Amino acid sequence: MEKQLRMLLPRGKFINVAASRSRSMSCVRGKNNRTTELTLRMAFVRSGFAGWSLHSALVGKPDFYFVRSKTAIFVDGCFWHGCKKCGHTPKTRSKYWSAKLQGNQRRDRRVNRKLRKQGIHVIRIWEHQLARPDQVSEVVKQIQRNFTTSGRNQHRGY
């Protein structure tokens, strides 16, 4: 995929990129993102969720994996995973970005299918769902309901 994406760029790489843009893009991290993953991790701790591990070696490397309930949770960035509510395709190098974001979405669907074939329940949470404390609590409640209605209980309080 990388090779195909590079073909969409002049001379196969980003050129004439402002230093400020380059710096901001280099700060994007795949894990331990403060605004999403760490927010949800702390909410799990405060809510008494137990039995989860971080960045499991499962296909797709879920952000959280609840071993006993076989539940994988991904926290997807709105830009990188193409959120319909607030994601967008940049106007600069739009062919590249469109292909990149569509590729990410195809990979997400493929990962979901593979995990489900292994009997693993998949939950995907959008970055914007963790923007405010009340939204974080709602996400945690929904996950908790999912565990209790599916018999996948992971809460210490039960």
Secondary structure, 3 states (H helix, E strand, C coil): CHHHHHHCCHHHCCCCCCHHHHHHHHCCCCCCCCCCHHHHHHHHHHHCECCEEECCCCCCCCCEEECCCCEEEEEECCCCCCCCCCCCCCCCCHHHHHHHHHHHHHHHHHHHHHHHHCCCEEEEEEHHHHCCHHHHHHHHHHHHHHHHHHCCCCECCC
